[in-house]
């Protein structure tokens, strides 16, 4: 069958700043904070998290902080989930994490992993991991979108 992983894009955090150092510390806006509060229920509808790992960017940490608090799990940080991370760094991390891990990252990393597959802010992909194959199985929109999960195209990521 394979393991289940959740790859989450951080919630809404206002406008991207041109200075990378300042942008790194940009937090969620009011809408993003509301999404972060709603995400634990949405995620737990698909998996009971065993681990939570985030990009060290403030907006990513804020997105999964409520999940960490409600699940009682520590919030790990990984440079492999930064917006500037390479595809191979992200894949290496995803292959090493335990089953039922939730990761929070940036649109740039999701695009590097899965190509043109759009992922809204505050949305996530449910992946099935079998050996070194990562297959998106379901796309779940942000909690406020009230859209059901959508099956993803059959495009496995093989490493």
N, C-alpha and C positions, 0 to 999 in steps of 0.2 A: 504494500500500500504506500508507504513512505511517510515522512514527517510533514507536519504543517508549520508554516511560518507566516507571519503577518508582516508586510512591508507597508508602512504608513508614511504618507507625506505630511509634513508639519502643517498645522492649521494656519489660518490667515494671520499675517503679521504686518499689514500695511504695505507700504511701497519699499521695494528693494533700494538700498542705499548704494551710491557709487563707490564709496570707500569700503573695501572688504573688512577692515578691522571694525568699523562702526556697524556694518551690516551683520557681522558675526554676533554682536550683542543685542541686535534688534529683537524685541520681544513680541509676543502676540498682541493683537489689538483686541478690542472688546468682543468682536464676533469670534475671533480665534480662541479667546479664553472660554467662551460659551461652548464652542465645539469641543475643546479639550475636556470640559466637564462632562459632556455627553458621550465621548468616545469609549470610556470603559464598558458601558453597557453594550454598545455596538460591537466592540471587539470580543467581549465575552460571549456574545451570541454565536461566535464562530470558533472560539478556542479559549480554554482556560490557560492564561499565560504561565509559562514556566520561567521565563527570563525576559527582561526588557533592556534593550540597548538603544542608545540614541546618539545622533551626531552631537558633538559638544556645543553646537550653536544654541543660543538662548531660546529661540523659537521652537526648536525641536525638543529641548528639555522641558519647556513649559507644556508642550502638547501631550507628552506622556507622563508628566508628574502626577496627575489625578489617577491614572491607571496604576502607577507605582504605589501610591498611597493606599488605594482601595484594595489592591491585591496583596499588599504587604511585601512586595518584591523590591529589592534594591534596583536603582536606576543606573545601569552601566553606561559608559560613554566610549565611543570608538571613533578614531580619526578616519576609519574606513567608511564612515557614513557622512563625512563633511561634504559640502557642495563641490569641493575641488577633488574629491577622491576619484581614483581611477576605477574603471569597471572591474579590473582584476582584484583590486583591494576589496571592493564590496562583495564580489563573488566569494573570495576566500573567507570573509567573515560569515556570510550566509551559510556556507558549507560547514563551518566549524561550530555554529551555535546549536544549542540543544533543541530538540523537538518542542514545538509550541512557543517559540520565541517571537517577540514582537520587536521590530526595529522601526525607529523613526528617523527619516532622512529627508532629503531635498528632491525637488523635481529633476534636477540635473543628474542625480544618481539613478533615479528611477528610469529616466530616459536612457542613460548609459546601459542599464541592465536590460531594458525591454523595448528599446527603440521608440517609435512614435506613439506607443500606448499612452494615452493621456491619463493623468491621475490628478484630480482636483486637490486643492489644499484641504487637509482634514479627511481625505479619502484613503482607502487602503486596498491592497491586493492580498488575497489569500493564496499562498503558494503551496504546492506539494513538492517536497524534496525527496527524490529517490536516487541515492548514490550521489552522483555529481550533476544530476539534472534538476533544474528548478523550473517548475511549470506553474504559471499563473492559472488558477482555477476559477477565481471569482473576483470581481471588482465590486467594492462596496463604497458608495458615495458618502460624502460627509453626513453626519447624523441629521443636520438640519435640512438636508435635501429631500428627506423622506422618500428616496428612490430605493427600490429593492436592489439587492445585489444582482449584478449582470454577469453571465458567463463570459470568460475572456476568449479571444480567438485561440485556436489550438497552436500556440507558438511556444514550445518549450525552449528554455534557455539551457543549452547543454555546454558544459565546460570541458 
